[in-house]
Amino acid sequence: MNAENAGVSYLWSKCYDFINQANVIISLLGEDNTNKEALAEAKFFRAYAYNLLVTFWGDVPLLTEAVNVPRTDLTRQPAADVDKQIEADLNFAIANLPEVGKEKAEGRINQDIARQLAAEAFL
């Protein structure tokens, strides 16, 4: 499996699209924002994408800020560093997402979904 495989390339690209969009939301909201639920959702999706990447590829580039221009200087970070970011994002998500049944709309992210992803990531 390499970048010449369309499926592999698509998954890699979509994961980094998720990550960049989450980073944009996080930067626009700011860490001290009063809308902790929106911030928690963005961090959940960033953790979700990084968990997929680390599971499939191990060491991957770690981006915690939005990228607005093309970059060619990215380097892979150790999977342990990426796992620390996943853990931090999921801990924030678990603490700030609504409980099951208290979401703004059915199907939205809640604490138990974040706990499930954390359990998978910690394995």
N, C-alpha and C positions, 0 to 999 in steps of 0.2 A: 504494500500500500504506500503510494507516494503521491505527490501533488499532481501527477499526470492523470490520476484516477479521478474522474469527474465527481463521484460521490464523496470521496475523501476531501477534495478541494472545496466542495460545496459546504460540507459540515464545518470545516475549519473556518471558512469565510463567514458563515452564519453565526458561529460562536463569537467571533470577533466583532460582528455587527451588533450582537446582543450586548457584549461587553462595552463597546463604544457608546451605544445608546444609553446604557445604564450609567456610564461615566458622565455623559452629558447631563442626565437628570440629576445625578448626585452633585455635580458642580453647580448646576442652576439652583438647586434647593439649598445647598450649603449644609454642613454638618450640624449647625446650630438651629436649623429650621424647626418651626413648630409642627410642621406636617411630617411627623416621624413615620407615619404609615406609608406615605409615598416614598420616602427615603428607604424604608425597610424593603419595599417591593423592588426598588431598583437594585439594592444590594443583594436581595435574593436571586434575581435574574443574573446578576454578574457572577455570583457563586455557582449558580446552576451551569452557566456556560463554562466557567473555569473547571468545574468538576468533570464535565464531559471531556474537555481538552486534556486534562491531566490523566484521566482514565485511559484515553486512547494513545496519547503521545508522550506522557511523562513530563519532561522539562519543556516548558512553553514560555513565550514572552509574557511578562506580567505587566499589564497596563492598568493603572489606577486613576488616570486622568484622561479626559477626552482627547482624541487625536483629530485635528481639523485639517491637516495637510498630509500628503503622502510621506511615509518615512521608510528609510532603508537601513536604519541603524539599530533595529530591534535585535536583541539577543535573548536566547532562552535562559530562563531562570530555573533554578533547581525546583523540582516538584515540591519539596518541603516548604519553600518560600510561598509557592502558589497555594499550598494547603493551608498555610497560616492565614492568607488573605481570605480563603474560602471560610475558614473557621470564624474569623472576625466578622465577615459579612453575615454569616448565618446566625451567629450569636446576637448581632444587632437586629436581624430580621425576627428571630424568635421573641426577643424582648419587646418589639414594637409593632408587630403585626397583630391583627385582631384574632380573637379566639374563634374556633369553628362555630359557624352560625351567626357570627356578628360582623361578617364581611359586608362591605357596601353593596355588593351584588353577588349572586350565586356564581361560583366558579373562580372568584378572586382568591389570591394567595392568602393563606392564614398561617397561624403559628404551627399547626400540625403538619402542614406541607413542608414548612421550613425544618421542622424536627425530623421529618422523614428524609429529606435531603441531607441533613447533618448526619443522620445515622448511616446513610450510604457513604458519605464522604469520609467519615471516621473509620469505616471498615477498611 
